[in-house]
Amino acid sequence: ETITEANTAPSTSMSNRRGDVLSLIHLRSDGRRPHEIRHMTCSLGALPPTASGGALPSAGCSGSAMVTLGLTKVLCSVRGPCDATRRSEELPDRASLEVLVRAAPFAPPGDRRNVNPTTDRRLVEASHLLQRALSASILLHLFPRSKISVTVMVLADDGGRLEASINAATLALMDAGIPLRDMVCACSAGRWSA
């Protein structure tokens, strides 16, 4: 009986082994202690200014930034201000702001479903939240009848996706030289009581 149990159990014991070891030494799934914050790194100019092709529409990219927040990695590209391609996008008194948030197919940790970036409600909601946050800080009235495009690509997702996206978008706007009222930054916090 022990031989058949050993043959049927390796898949579950291998997946639980890491979790068991981490729980025994009181670490989170990413290796942090309960009171440690995620390690954050930021880099400006993550994409070359004239890059083309790839998943990001970075042809004529004005600025870019990469933000790593723990195991979450986000790449942001800013294009503009440039002439609006359609007349319906033009606003006579200010620039229009287009924000797209996309996730790489290999990014979501637990949810392995194929998602359409234009209809996935989590990505659409993140795009709207990011657009509201950025439009309050960008001086859009300085660029009438133009368009600013911000594209965020989530390369790895281990929590804090929206916070990393907001920080990456702000850094990419700064790299592009777009005037801002103030920098927008984000973090998440939780209260844990024993």
GIPE-V939731 format. One record per helix or strand of 3 or more residues. SS is the DSSP state (hx for helix, st for strand). FROM is the first residue (numbers start at 1). TO is the last residue. If there is no record, write none. Layout:
# GIPE-V939731
((SS	FROM	TO) (SS	FROM	TO))
This chain:
# GIPE-V939731
((hx	2	24) (st	40	44) (st	63	69) (st	72	83) (hx	87	89) (st	96	103) (hx	121	137) (hx	140	142) (st	146	157) (hx	161	176))
